[in-house]
Amino acid sequence: MKRLYRSDTQKKLGGVCGGLAEYFNIDVSLVRLLWALTLFFGGAGLLVYLIAWIIIPPRQQII
């Protein structure tokens, strides 16, 4: 079963874009570009990113 987590490896700020890219198996640059476009054209991208940062859990490190 596939689960959505924030990324530890593809992270610039919170790992949300990296986690979405890993979940949908697409390039992380494409997700970041789409997110940046929502910032410029819709303005809601920042709010959605912050909400996703809170809701999407981080990947648990297995020791």
PDB file of N, CA, C and O in Angstrom:
ATOM      1  N   MET A   1       0.834  -1.174   0.000  1.00  0.00           N
ATOM      2  CA  MET A   1       0.000   0.000   0.000  1.00  0.00           C
ATOM      3  C   MET A   1       0.887   1.248   0.000  1.00  0.00           C
ATOM      4  O   MET A   1       1.811   1.374   0.803  1.00  0.00           O
ATOM      5  N   LYS A   2       0.588   2.144  -0.901  1.00  0.00           N
ATOM      6  CA  LYS A   2       1.371   3.357  -1.069  1.00  0.00           C
ATOM      7  C   LYS A   2       0.866   4.438  -0.119  1.00  0.00           C
ATOM      8  O   LYS A   2      -0.340   4.652  -0.002  1.00  0.00           O
ATOM      9  N   ARG A   3       1.804   5.131   0.569  1.00  0.00           N
ATOM     10  CA  ARG A   3       1.435   6.184   1.508  1.00  0.00           C
ATOM     11  C   ARG A   3       2.158   7.472   1.144  1.00  0.00           C
ATOM     12  O   ARG A   3       3.262   7.445   0.600  1.00  0.00           O
ATOM     13  N   LEU A   4       1.533   8.579   1.443  1.00  0.00           N
ATOM     14  CA  LEU A   4       2.098   9.892   1.168  1.00  0.00           C
ATOM     15  C   LEU A   4       2.829  10.402   2.402  1.00  0.00           C
ATOM     16  O   LEU A   4       2.242  10.530   3.477  1.00  0.00           O
ATOM     17  N   TYR A   5       4.128  10.693   2.233  1.00  0.00           N
ATOM     18  CA  TYR A   5       4.949  11.244   3.294  1.00  0.00           C
ATOM     19  C   TYR A   5       5.732  12.431   2.744  1.00  0.00           C
ATOM     20  O   TYR A   5       5.933  12.543   1.534  1.00  0.00           O
ATOM     21  N   ARG A   6       6.171  13.312   3.634  1.00  0.00           N
ATOM     22  CA  ARG A   6       7.104  14.354   3.229  1.00  0.00           C
ATOM     23  C   ARG A   6       8.462  13.705   2.995  1.00  0.00           C
ATOM     24  O   ARG A   6       8.860  12.793   3.719  1.00  0.00           O
ATOM     25  N   SER A   7       9.160  14.181   1.987  1.00  0.00           N
ATOM     26  CA  SER A   7      10.429  13.569   1.609  1.00  0.00           C
ATOM     27  C   SER A   7      11.573  14.024   2.510  1.00  0.00           C
ATOM     28  O   SER A   7      11.627  15.179   2.933  1.00  0.00           O
ATOM     29  N   ASP A   8      12.483  13.100   2.796  1.00  0.00           N
ATOM     30  CA  ASP A   8      13.704  13.436   3.527  1.00  0.00           C
ATOM     31  C   ASP A   8      14.836  13.780   2.574  1.00  0.00           C
ATOM     32  O   ASP A   8      15.714  14.575   2.908  1.00  0.00           O
ATOM     33  N   THR A   9      14.817  13.184   1.390  1.00  0.00           N
ATOM     34  CA  THR A   9      15.936  13.349   0.464  1.00  0.00           C
ATOM     35  C   THR A   9      15.712  14.465  -0.550  1.00  0.00           C
ATOM     36  O   THR A   9      16.667  15.144  -0.927  1.00  0.00           O
ATOM     37  N   GLN A  10      14.486  14.671  -0.997  1.00  0.00           N
ATOM     38  CA  GLN A  10      14.173  15.684  -2.009  1.00  0.00           C
ATOM     39  C   GLN A  10      13.561  16.912  -1.354  1.00  0.00           C
ATOM     40  O   GLN A  10      12.521  17.398  -1.800  1.00  0.00           O
ATOM     41  N   LYS A  11      14.179  17.411  -0.321  1.00  0.00           N
ATOM     42  CA  LYS A  11      13.568  18.465   0.457  1.00  0.00           C
ATOM     43  C   LYS A  11      14.346  19.765   0.321  1.00  0.00           C
ATOM     44  O   LYS A  11      15.571  19.789   0.437  1.00  0.00           O
ATOM     45  N   LYS A  12      13.613  20.848   0.072  1.00  0.00           N
ATOM     46  CA  LYS A  12      14.198  22.184   0.049  1.00  0.00           C
ATOM     47  C   LYS A  12      13.708  22.984   1.251  1.00  0.00           C
ATOM     48  O   LYS A  12      14.496  23.636   1.936  1.00  0.00           O
ATOM     49  N   LEU A  13      12.418  22.930   1.496  1.00  0.00           N
ATOM     50  CA  LEU A  13      11.846  23.653   2.620  1.00  0.00           C
ATOM     51  C   LEU A  13      11.241  22.660   3.621  1.00  0.00           C
ATOM     52  O   LEU A  13      11.775  22.464   4.713  1.00  0.00           O
ATOM     53  N   GLY A  14      10.146  22.053   3.243  1.00  0.00           N
ATOM     54  CA  GLY A  14       9.491  21.131   4.162  1.00  0.00           C
ATOM     55  C   GLY A  14       9.395  19.718   3.657  1.00  0.00           C
ATOM     56  O   GLY A  14       9.008  18.825   4.410  1.00  0.00           O
ATOM     57  N   GLY A  15       9.735  19.482   2.396  1.00  0.00           N
ATOM     58  CA  GLY A  15       9.676  18.147   1.824  1.00  0.00           C
ATOM     59  C   GLY A  15       8.331  17.800   1.210  1.00  0.00           C
ATOM     60  O   GLY A  15       8.105  16.658   0.810  1.00  0.00           O
ATOM     61  N   VAL A  16       7.428  18.787   1.132  1.00  0.00           N
ATOM     62  CA  VAL A  16       6.094  18.522   0.596  1.00  0.00           C
ATOM     63  C   VAL A  16       6.161  18.200  -0.893  1.00  0.00           C
ATOM     64  O   VAL A  16       5.592  17.203  -1.335  1.00  0.00           O
ATOM     65  N   CYS A  17       6.841  19.022  -1.660  1.00  0.00           N
ATOM     66  CA  CYS A  17       6.943  18.789  -3.115  1.00  0.00           C
ATOM     67  C   CYS A  17       7.671  17.479  -3.401  1.00  0.00           C
ATOM     68  O   CYS A  17       7.273  16.724  -4.288  1.00  0.00           O
ATOM     69  N   GLY A  18       8.727  17.213  -2.657  1.00  0.00           N
ATOM     70  CA  GLY A  18       9.456  15.966  -2.840  1.00  0.00           C
ATOM     71  C   GLY A  18       8.603  14.756  -2.512  1.00  0.00           C
ATOM     72  O   GLY A  18       8.673  13.737  -3.199  1.00  0.00           O
ATOM     73  N   GLY A  19       7.800  14.863  -1.464  1.00  0.00           N
ATOM     74  CA  GLY A  19       6.909  13.763  -1.093  1.00  0.00           C
ATOM     75  C   GLY A  19       5.839  13.523  -2.142  1.00  0.00           C
ATOM     76  O   GLY A  19       5.527  12.377  -2.467  1.00  0.00           O
ATOM     77  N   LEU A  20       5.273  14.602  -2.675  1.00  0.00           N
ATOM     78  CA  LEU A  20       4.267  14.461  -3.728  1.00  0.00           C
ATOM     79  C   LEU A  20       4.881  13.850  -4.991  1.00  0.00           C
ATOM     80  O   LEU A  20       4.257  13.018  -5.651  1.00  0.00           O
ATOM     81  N   ALA A  21       6.101  14.267  -5.319  1.00  0.00           N
ATOM     82  CA  ALA A  21       6.777  13.722  -6.496  1.00  0.00           C
ATOM     83  C   ALA A  21       7.060  12.235  -6.331  1.00  0.00           C
ATOM     84  O   ALA A  21       6.884  11.464  -7.274  1.00  0.00           O
ATOM     85  N   GLU A  22       7.492  11.830  -5.154  1.00  0.00           N
ATOM     86  CA  GLU A  22       7.739  10.410  -4.908  1.00  0.00           C
ATOM     87  C   GLU A  22       6.436   9.609  -4.954  1.00  0.00           C
ATOM     88  O   GLU A  22       6.411   8.496  -5.479  1.00  0.00           O
ATOM     89  N   TYR A  23       5.369  10.166  -4.414  1.00  0.00           N
ATOM     90  CA  TYR A  23       4.081   9.473  -4.384  1.00  0.00           C
ATOM     91  C   TYR A  23       3.530   9.253  -5.790  1.00  0.00           C
ATOM     92  O   TYR A  23       3.057   8.163  -6.112  1.00  0.00           O
ATOM     93  N   PHE A  24       3.592  10.299  -6.633  1.00  0.00           N
ATOM     94  CA  PHE A  24       3.057  10.204  -7.988  1.00  0.00           C
ATOM     95  C   PHE A  24       4.093   9.740  -9.009  1.00  0.00           C
ATOM     96  O   PHE A  24       3.789   9.612 -10.195  1.00  0.00           O
ATOM     97  N   ASN A  25       5.327   9.488  -8.541  1.00  0.00           N
ATOM     98  CA  ASN A  25       6.412   8.991  -9.383  1.00  0.00           C
ATOM     99  C   ASN A  25       6.687   9.921 -10.571  1.00  0.00           C
ATOM    100  O   ASN A  25       6.759   9.480 -11.718  1.00  0.00           O
ATOM    101  N   ILE A  26       6.839  11.226 -10.268  1.00  0.00           N
ATOM    102  CA  ILE A  26       7.193  12.224 -11.271  1.00  0.00           C
ATOM    103  C   ILE A  26       8.390  13.016 -10.769  1.00  0.00           C
ATOM    104  O   ILE A  26       8.785  12.900  -9.609  1.00  0.00           O
ATOM    105  N   ASP A  27       8.954  13.813 -11.644  1.00  0.00           N
ATOM    106  CA  ASP A  27      10.130  14.603 -11.298  1.00  0.00           C
ATOM    107  C   ASP A  27       9.763  15.693 -10.300  1.00  0.00           C
ATOM    108  O   ASP A  27       8.747  16.372 -10.451  1.00  0.00           O
ATOM    109  N   VAL A  28      10.593  15.851  -9.289  1.00  0.00           N
ATOM    110  CA  VAL A  28      10.326  16.834  -8.240  1.00  0.00           C
ATOM    111  C   VAL A  28      10.372  18.266  -8.782  1.00  0.00           C
ATOM    112  O   VAL A  28       9.688  19.146  -8.259  1.00  0.00           O
ATOM    113  N   SER A  29      11.166  18.505  -9.818  1.00  0.00           N
ATOM    114  CA  SER A  29      11.235  19.845 -10.406  1.00  0.00           C
ATOM    115  C   SER A  29       9.898  20.253 -11.023  1.00  0.00           C
ATOM    116  O   SER A  29       9.521  21.424 -10.977  1.00  0.00           O
ATOM    117  N   LEU A  30       9.194  19.301 -11.590  1.00  0.00           N
ATOM    118  CA  LEU A  30       7.882  19.580 -12.164  1.00  0.00           C
ATOM    119  C   LEU A  30       6.886  19.979 -11.077  1.00  0.00           C
ATOM    120  O   LEU A  30       6.106  20.914 -11.257  1.00  0.00           O
ATOM    121  N   VAL A  31       6.913  19.278  -9.964  1.00  0.00           N
ATOM    122  CA  VAL A  31       6.018  19.604  -8.852  1.00  0.00           C
ATOM    123  C   VAL A  31       6.347  20.987  -8.307  1.00  0.00           C
ATOM    124  O   VAL A  31       5.442  21.777  -8.038  1.00  0.00           O
ATOM    125  N   ARG A  32       7.634  21.286  -8.140  1.00  0.00           N
ATOM    126  CA  ARG A  32       8.029  22.611  -7.637  1.00  0.00           C
ATOM    127  C   ARG A  32       7.630  23.719  -8.602  1.00  0.00           C
ATOM    128  O   ARG A  32       7.212  24.794  -8.172  1.00  0.00           O
ATOM    129  N   LEU A  33       7.754  23.471  -9.891  1.00  0.00           N
ATOM    130  CA  LEU A  33       7.360  24.460 -10.889  1.00  0.00           C
ATOM    131  C   LEU A  33       5.858  24.717 -10.838  1.00  0.00           C
ATOM    132  O   LEU A  33       5.421  25.868 -10.872  1.00  0.00           O
ATOM    133  N   LEU A  34       5.076  23.657 -10.756  1.00  0.00           N
ATOM    134  CA  LEU A  34       3.628  23.817 -10.658  1.00  0.00           C
ATOM    135  C   LEU A  34       3.237  24.565  -9.385  1.00  0.00           C
ATOM    136  O   LEU A  34       2.325  25.392  -9.399  1.00  0.00           O
ATOM    137  N   TRP A  35       3.929  24.272  -8.292  1.00  0.00           N
ATOM    138  CA  TRP A  35       3.636  24.958  -7.039  1.00  0.00           C
ATOM    139  C   TRP A  35       3.992  26.440  -7.143  1.00  0.00           C
ATOM    140  O   TRP A  35       3.254  27.289  -6.644  1.00  0.00           O
ATOM    141  N   ALA A  36       5.105  26.752  -7.779  1.00  0.00           N
ATOM    142  CA  ALA A  36       5.498  28.158  -7.968  1.00  0.00           C
ATOM    143  C   ALA A  36       4.488  28.894  -8.848  1.00  0.00           C
ATOM    144  O   ALA A  36       4.198  30.066  -8.610  1.00  0.00           O
ATOM    145  N   LEU A  37       3.960  28.224  -9.849  1.00  0.00           N
ATOM    146  CA  LEU A  37       2.945  28.853 -10.697  1.00  0.00           C
ATOM    147  C   LEU A  37       1.682  29.170  -9.908  1.00  0.00           C
ATOM    148  O   LEU A  37       1.037  30.188 -10.159  1.00  0.00           O
ATOM    149  N   THR A  38       1.322  28.318  -8.961  1.00  0.00           N
ATOM    150  CA  THR A  38       0.147  28.618  -8.139  1.00  0.00           C
ATOM    151  C   THR A  38       0.398  29.827  -7.250  1.00  0.00           C
ATOM    152  O   THR A  38      -0.535  30.558  -6.918  1.00  0.00           O
ATOM    153  N   LEU A  39       1.640  30.041  -6.866  1.00  0.00           N
ATOM    154  CA  LEU A  39       1.973  31.229  -6.076  1.00  0.00           C
ATOM    155  C   LEU A  39       1.768  32.502  -6.884  1.00  0.00           C
ATOM    156  O   LEU A  39       1.225  33.482  -6.376  1.00  0.00           O
ATOM    157  N   PHE A  40       2.201  32.489  -8.139  1.00  0.00           N
ATOM    158  CA  PHE A  40       2.139  33.693  -8.963  1.00  0.00           C
ATOM    159  C   PHE A  40       0.757  33.958  -9.539  1.00  0.00           C
ATOM    160  O   PHE A  40       0.340  35.112  -9.631  1.00  0.00           O
ATOM    161  N   PHE A  41       0.038  32.907  -9.930  1.00  0.00           N
ATOM    162  CA  PHE A  41      -1.224  33.102 -10.622  1.00  0.00           C
ATOM    163  C   PHE A  41      -2.448  32.971  -9.724  1.00  0.00           C
ATOM    164  O   PHE A  41      -3.476  33.591  -9.996  1.00  0.00           O
ATOM    165  N   GLY A  42      -2.359  32.196  -8.687  1.00  0.00           N
ATOM    166  CA  GLY A  42      -3.516  32.024  -7.828  1.00  0.00           C
ATOM    167  C   GLY A  42      -3.342  32.675  -6.472  1.00  0.00           C
ATOM    168  O   GLY A  42      -4.303  33.151  -5.867  1.00  0.00           O
ATOM    169  N   GLY A  43      -2.111  32.690  -6.003  1.00  0.00           N
ATOM    170  CA  GLY A  43      -1.831  33.259  -4.701  1.00  0.00           C
ATOM    171  C   GLY A  43      -2.106  32.320  -3.542  1.00  0.00           C
ATOM    172  O   GLY A  43      -1.647  32.574  -2.428  1.00  0.00           O
ATOM    173  N   ALA A  44      -2.833  31.256  -3.769  1.00  0.00           N
ATOM    174  CA  ALA A  44      -3.190  30.333  -2.697  1.00  0.00           C
ATOM    175  C   ALA A  44      -2.116  29.263  -2.486  1.00  0.00           C
ATOM    176  O   ALA A  44      -2.218  28.468  -1.552  1.00  0.00           O
ATOM    177  N   GLY A  45      -1.098  29.232  -3.333  1.00  0.00           N
ATOM    178  CA  GLY A  45      -0.073  28.195  -3.242  1.00  0.00           C
ATOM    179  C   GLY A  45       0.647  28.163  -1.911  1.00  0.00           C
ATOM    180  O   GLY A  45       0.945  27.085  -1.397  1.00  0.00           O
ATOM    181  N   LEU A  46       0.930  29.319  -1.345  1.00  0.00           N
ATOM    182  CA  LEU A  46       1.634  29.370  -0.063  1.00  0.00           C
ATOM    183  C   LEU A  46       0.771  28.799   1.056  1.00  0.00           C
ATOM    184  O   LEU A  46       1.256  28.029   1.884  1.00  0.00           O
ATOM    185  N   LEU A  47      -0.490  29.169   1.082  1.00  0.00           N
ATOM    186  CA  LEU A  47      -1.399  28.658   2.104  1.00  0.00           C
ATOM    187  C   LEU A  47      -1.572  27.146   1.970  1.00  0.00           C
ATOM    188  O   LEU A  47      -1.561  26.428   2.970  1.00  0.00           O
ATOM    189  N   VAL A  48      -1.730  26.664   0.742  1.00  0.00           N
ATOM    190  CA  VAL A  48      -1.886  25.230   0.510  1.00  0.00           C
ATOM    191  C   VAL A  48      -0.619  24.490   0.918  1.00  0.00           C
ATOM    192  O   VAL A  48      -0.696  23.406   1.496  1.00  0.00           O
ATOM    193  N   TYR A  49       0.560  25.068   0.621  1.00  0.00           N
ATOM    194  CA  TYR A  49       1.829  24.438   0.999  1.00  0.00           C
ATOM    195  C   TYR A  49       1.933  24.325   2.520  1.00  0.00           C
ATOM    196  O   TYR A  49       2.320  23.278   3.040  1.00  0.00           O
ATOM    197  N   LEU A  50       1.595  25.386   3.225  1.00  0.00           N
ATOM    198  CA  LEU A  50       1.681  25.363   4.684  1.00  0.00           C
ATOM    199  C   LEU A  50       0.714  24.347   5.283  1.00  0.00           C
ATOM    200  O   LEU A  50       1.060  23.650   6.238  1.00  0.00           O
ATOM    201  N   ILE A  51      -0.484  24.259   4.734  1.00  0.00           N
ATOM    202  CA  ILE A  51      -1.444  23.266   5.220  1.00  0.00           C
ATOM    203  C   ILE A  51      -0.946  21.851   4.934  1.00  0.00           C
ATOM    204  O   ILE A  51      -1.058  20.966   5.783  1.00  0.00           O
ATOM    205  N   ALA A  52      -0.394  21.638   3.732  1.00  0.00           N
ATOM    206  CA  ALA A  52       0.147  20.319   3.386  1.00  0.00           C
ATOM    207  C   ALA A  52       1.323  19.961   4.282  1.00  0.00           C
ATOM    208  O   ALA A  52       1.487  18.799   4.654  1.00  0.00           O
ATOM    209  N   TRP A  53       2.142  20.946   4.632  1.00  0.00           N
ATOM    210  CA  TRP A  53       3.291  20.731   5.509  1.00  0.00           C
ATOM    211  C   TRP A  53       2.819  20.230   6.880  1.00  0.00           C
ATOM    212  O   TRP A  53       3.466  19.382   7.494  1.00  0.00           O
ATOM    213  N   ILE A  54       1.705  20.753   7.342  1.00  0.00           N
ATOM    214  CA  ILE A  54       1.160  20.357   8.644  1.00  0.00           C
ATOM    215  C   ILE A  54       0.482  18.987   8.563  1.00  0.00           C
ATOM    216  O   ILE A  54       0.627  18.167   9.469  1.00  0.00           O
ATOM    217  N   ILE A  55      -0.254  18.742   7.482  1.00  0.00           N
ATOM    218  CA  ILE A  55      -1.070  17.526   7.376  1.00  0.00           C
ATOM    219  C   ILE A  55      -0.264  16.298   6.983  1.00  0.00           C
ATOM    220  O   ILE A  55      -0.463  15.227   7.556  1.00  0.00           O
ATOM    221  N   ILE A  56       0.647  16.429   6.016  1.00  0.00           N
ATOM    222  CA  ILE A  56       1.411  15.276   5.519  1.00  0.00           C
ATOM    223  C   ILE A  56       2.487  14.918   6.538  1.00  0.00           C
ATOM    224  O   ILE A  56       3.322  15.760   6.870  1.00  0.00           O
ATOM    225  N   PRO A  57       2.481  13.701   7.033  1.00  0.00           N
ATOM    226  CA  PRO A  57       3.464  13.324   8.057  1.00  0.00           C
ATOM    227  C   PRO A  57       4.851  13.100   7.460  1.00  0.00           C
ATOM    228  O   PRO A  57       4.985  12.736   6.291  1.00  0.00           O
ATOM    229  N   PRO A  58       5.888  13.323   8.284  1.00  0.00           N
ATOM    230  CA  PRO A  58       7.246  13.019   7.809  1.00  0.00           C
ATOM    231  C   PRO A  58       7.454  11.503   7.776  1.00  0.00           C
ATOM    232  O   PRO A  58       6.801  10.748   8.497  1.00  0.00           O
ATOM    233  N   ARG A  59       8.375  11.092   6.925  1.00  0.00           N
ATOM    234  CA  ARG A  59       8.710   9.656   6.862  1.00  0.00           C
ATOM    235  C   ARG A  59       9.462   9.291   8.132  1.00  0.00           C
ATOM    236  O   ARG A  59      10.396   9.986   8.533  1.00  0.00           O
ATOM    237  N   GLN A  60       9.051   8.201   8.759  1.00  0.00           N
ATOM    238  CA  GLN A  60       9.686   7.749   9.988  1.00  0.00           C
ATOM    239  C   GLN A  60      10.997   7.060   9.684  1.00  0.00           C
ATOM    240  O   GLN A  60      11.060   6.190   8.815  1.00  0.00           O
ATOM    241  N   GLN A  61      12.034   7.439  10.387  1.00  0.00           N
ATOM    242  CA  GLN A  61      13.343   6.822  10.214  1.00  0.00           C
ATOM    243  C   GLN A  61      13.366   5.467  10.944  1.00  0.00           C
ATOM    244  O   GLN A  61      13.030   5.377  12.125  1.00  0.00           O
ATOM    245  N   ILE A  62      13.760   4.442  10.228  1.00  0.00           N
ATOM    246  CA  ILE A  62      13.873   3.107  10.832  1.00  0.00           C
ATOM    247  C   ILE A  62      15.328   2.903  11.231  1.00  0.00           C
ATOM    248  O   ILE A  62      16.227   2.955  10.392  1.00  0.00           O
ATOM    249  N   ILE A  63      15.544   2.675  12.493  1.00  0.00           N
ATOM    250  CA  ILE A  63      16.913   2.531  13.011  1.00  0.00           C
ATOM    251  C   ILE A  63      17.268   1.070  13.159  1.00  0.00           C
ATOM    252  O   ILE A  63      18.377   0.744  13.581  1.00  0.00           O
TER     253      ILE A  63
END
